Amino acid sequence: MANRVELPKDTNLAGKVLEAEHASKVVDMGKIGVYFGSRENAIIYLAALVIVAAVLGASAIAIAEPSLRPDVLKALAALALSALGYMFGAGGRRSD
């Protein structure tokens, strides 16, 4: 495997190698990546964040104006399908 680390027999040295590898991964992910994961997971979290924000907004609109509930539900369903399309479409483009 390409992302496997070769460890030495000495346990202290192996621990230091693993710590250095972990530190390297944390630096690569950045501050936001620590919370949301690596670049491989970014598509899923971006789509989920958009859907959660839309659900909160749609809930506020539905509570404030009950006559708009059917329209809000249709818009929310369209957004969810668009987010799923984005996730699967962007996931299929990867060349890793």
C-alpha positions as protocol buffer text, in pm:
chain_id: "A"
residue {
  index: 1
  type: MET
  ca { x: 0 y: 0 z: 0 }
}
residue {
  index: 2
  type: ALA
  ca { x: 120 y: 349 z: -82 }
}
residue {
  index: 3
  type: ASN
  ca { x: 32 y: 514 z: 250 }
}
residue {
  index: 4
  type: ARG
  ca { x: 185 y: 252 z: 476 }
}
residue {
  index: 5
  type: VAL
  ca { x: 473 y: 356 z: 702 }
}
residue {
  index: 6
  type: GLU
  ca { x: 769 y: 123 z: 748 }
}
residue {
  index: 7
  type: LEU
  ca { x: 845 y: 102 z: 1119 }
}
residue {
  index: 8
  type: PRO
  ca { x: 1185 y: 16 z: 1269 }
}
residue {
  index: 9
  type: LYS
  ca { x: 1223 y: -265 z: 1524 }
}
residue {
  index: 10
  type: ASP
  ca { x: 1311 y: -24 z: 1806 }
}
residue {
  index: 11
  type: THR
  ca { x: 982 y: 73 z: 1978 }
}
residue {
  index: 12
  type: ASN
  ca { x: 1098 y: 420 z: 2083 }
}
residue {
  index: 13
  type: LEU
  ca { x: 1211 y: 502 z: 1734 }
}
residue {
  index: 14
  type: ALA
  ca { x: 889 y: 355 z: 1589 }
}
residue {
  index: 15
  type: GLY
  ca { x: 687 y: 581 z: 1820 }
}
residue {
  index: 16
  type: LYS
  ca { x: 876 y: 886 z: 1700 }
}
residue {
  index: 17
  type: VAL
  ca { x: 821 y: 786 z: 1336 }
}
residue {
  index: 18
  type: LEU
  ca { x: 447 y: 751 z: 1399 }
}
residue {
  index: 19
  type: GLU
  ca { x: 434 y: 1087 z: 1581 }
}
residue {
  index: 20
  type: ALA
  ca { x: 612 y: 1256 z: 1290 }
}
residue {
  index: 21
  type: GLU
  ca { x: 374 y: 1093 z: 1039 }
}
residue {
  index: 22
  type: HIS
  ca { x: 72 y: 1206 z: 1242 }
}
residue {
  index: 23
  type: ALA
  ca { x: 207 y: 1561 z: 1269 }
}
residue {
  index: 24
  type: SER
  ca { x: 258 y: 1565 z: 893 }
}
residue {
  index: 25
  type: LYS
  ca { x: -105 y: 1459 z: 834 }
}
residue {
  index: 26
  type: VAL
  ca { x: -236 y: 1726 z: 1074 }
}
residue {
  index: 27
  type: VAL
  ca { x: -37 y: 1995 z: 893 }
}
residue {
  index: 28
  type: ASP
  ca { x: -168 y: 1873 z: 556 }
}
residue {
  index: 29
  type: MET
  ca { x: -531 y: 1885 z: 672 }
}
residue {
  index: 30
  type: GLY
  ca { x: -510 y: 2235 z: 818 }
}
residue {
  index: 31
  type: LYS
  ca { x: -728 y: 2389 z: 1089 }
}
residue {
  index: 32
  type: ILE
  ca { x: -1062 y: 2312 z: 926 }
}
residue {
  index: 33
  type: GLY
  ca { x: -951 y: 1964 z: 829 }
}
residue {
  index: 34
  type: VAL
  ca { x: -896 y: 1875 z: 1194 }
}
residue {
  index: 35
  type: TYR
  ca { x: -1271 y: 1914 z: 1251 }
}
residue {
  index: 36
  type: PHE
  ca { x: -1410 y: 1800 z: 914 }
}
residue {
  index: 37
  type: GLY
  ca { x: -1158 y: 1539 z: 806 }
}
residue {
  index: 38
  type: SER
  ca { x: -926 y: 1509 z: 514 }
}
residue {
  index: 39
  type: ARG
  ca { x: -971 y: 1615 z: 153 }
}
residue {
  index: 40
  type: GLU
  ca { x: -1133 y: 1280 z: 72 }
}
residue {
  index: 41
  type: ASN
  ca { x: -1423 y: 1361 z: 307 }
}
residue {
  index: 42
  type: ALA
  ca { x: -1465 y: 1727 z: 209 }
}
residue {
  index: 43
  type: ILE
  ca { x: -1736 y: 1657 z: -49 }
}
residue {
  index: 44
  type: ILE
  ca { x: -1957 y: 1478 z: 201 }
}
residue {
  index: 45
  type: TYR
  ca { x: -1919 y: 1743 z: 469 }
}
residue {
  index: 46
  type: LEU
  ca { x: -1980 y: 2029 z: 228 }
}
residue {
  index: 47
  type: ALA
  ca { x: -2302 y: 1873 z: 102 }
}
residue {
  index: 48
  type: ALA
  ca { x: -2415 y: 1792 z: 457 }
}
residue {
  index: 49
  type: LEU
  ca { x: -2342 y: 2147 z: 571 }
}
residue {
  index: 50
  type: VAL
  ca { x: -2553 y: 2289 z: 287 }
}
residue {
  index: 51
  type: ILE
  ca { x: -2842 y: 2054 z: 366 }
}
residue {
  index: 52
  type: VAL
  ca { x: -2834 y: 2133 z: 740 }
}
residue {
  index: 53
  type: ALA
  ca { x: -2830 y: 2508 z: 671 }
}
residue {
  index: 54
  type: ALA
  ca { x: -3121 y: 2468 z: 429 }
}
residue {
  index: 55
  type: VAL
  ca { x: -3321 y: 2261 z: 679 }
}
residue {
  index: 56
  type: LEU
  ca { x: -3273 y: 2528 z: 945 }
}
residue {
  index: 57
  type: GLY
  ca { x: -3376 y: 2803 z: 705 }
}
residue {
  index: 58
  type: ALA
  ca { x: -3673 y: 2606 z: 574 }
}
residue {
  index: 59
  type: SER
  ca { x: -3787 y: 2534 z: 928 }
}
residue {
  index: 60
  type: ALA
  ca { x: -3777 y: 2903 z: 1014 }
}
residue {
  index: 61
  type: ILE
  ca { x: -3975 y: 2991 z: 700 }
}
residue {
  index: 62
  type: ALA
  ca { x: -4228 y: 2713 z: 761 }
}
residue {
  index: 63
  type: ILE
  ca { x: -4286 y: 2830 z: 1118 }
}
residue {
  index: 64
  type: ALA
  ca { x: -4312 y: 3196 z: 1024 }
}
residue {
  index: 65
  type: GLU
  ca { x: -4542 y: 3142 z: 725 }
}
residue {
  index: 66
  type: PRO
  ca { x: -4738 y: 2812 z: 741 }
}
residue {
  index: 67
  type: SER
  ca { x: -4894 y: 2863 z: 398 }
}
residue {
  index: 68
  type: LEU
  ca { x: -4548 y: 2820 z: 237 }
}
residue {
  index: 69
  type: ARG
  ca { x: -4484 y: 2474 z: 384 }
}
residue {
  index: 70
  type: PRO
  ca { x: -4557 y: 2275 z: 63 }
}
residue {
  index: 71
  type: ASP
  ca { x: -4329 y: 2503 z: -142 }
}
residue {
  index: 72
  type: VAL
  ca { x: -4055 y: 2489 z: 118 }
}
residue {
  index: 73
  type: LEU
  ca { x: -4076 y: 2109 z: 124 }
}
residue {
  index: 74
  type: LYS
  ca { x: -4041 y: 2093 z: -256 }
}
residue {
  index: 75
  type: ALA
  ca { x: -3742 y: 2329 z: -251 }
}
residue {
  index: 76
  type: LEU
  ca { x: -3577 y: 2130 z: 28 }
}
residue {
  index: 77
  type: ALA
  ca { x: -3625 y: 1802 z: -161 }
}
residue {
  index: 78
  type: ALA
  ca { x: -3470 y: 1959 z: -473 }
}
residue {
  index: 79
  type: LEU
  ca { x: -3175 y: 2086 z: -272 }
}
residue {
  index: 80
  type: ALA
  ca { x: -3118 y: 1746 z: -111 }
}
residue {
  index: 81
  type: LEU
  ca { x: -3121 y: 1576 z: -452 }
}
residue {
  index: 82
  type: SER
  ca { x: -2881 y: 1838 z: -587 }
}
residue {
  index: 83
  type: ALA
  ca { x: -2645 y: 1783 z: -294 }
}
residue {
  index: 84
  type: LEU
  ca { x: -2654 y: 1407 z: -350 }
}
residue {
  index: 85
  type: GLY
  ca { x: -2583 y: 1460 z: -719 }
}
residue {
  index: 86
  type: TYR
  ca { x: -2290 y: 1682 z: -629 }
}
residue {
  index: 87
  type: MET
  ca { x: -2152 y: 1422 z: -389 }
}
residue {
  index: 88
  type: PHE
  ca { x: -2171 y: 1135 z: -634 }
}
residue {
  index: 89
  type: GLY
  ca { x: -2068 y: 1344 z: -933 }
}
residue {
  index: 90
  type: ALA
  ca { x: -1764 y: 1493 z: -763 }
}
residue {
  index: 91
  type: GLY
  ca { x: -1672 y: 1156 z: -613 }
}
residue {
  index: 92
  type: GLY
  ca { x: -1668 y: 994 z: -956 }
}
residue {
  index: 93
  type: ARG
  ca { x: -1428 y: 1255 z: -1095 }
}
residue {
  index: 94
  type: ARG
  ca { x: -1146 y: 1170 z: -855 }
}
residue {
  index: 95
  type: SER
  ca { x: -833 y: 1032 z: -1012 }
}
residue {
  index: 96
  type: ASP
  ca { x: -671 y: 906 z: -687 }
}
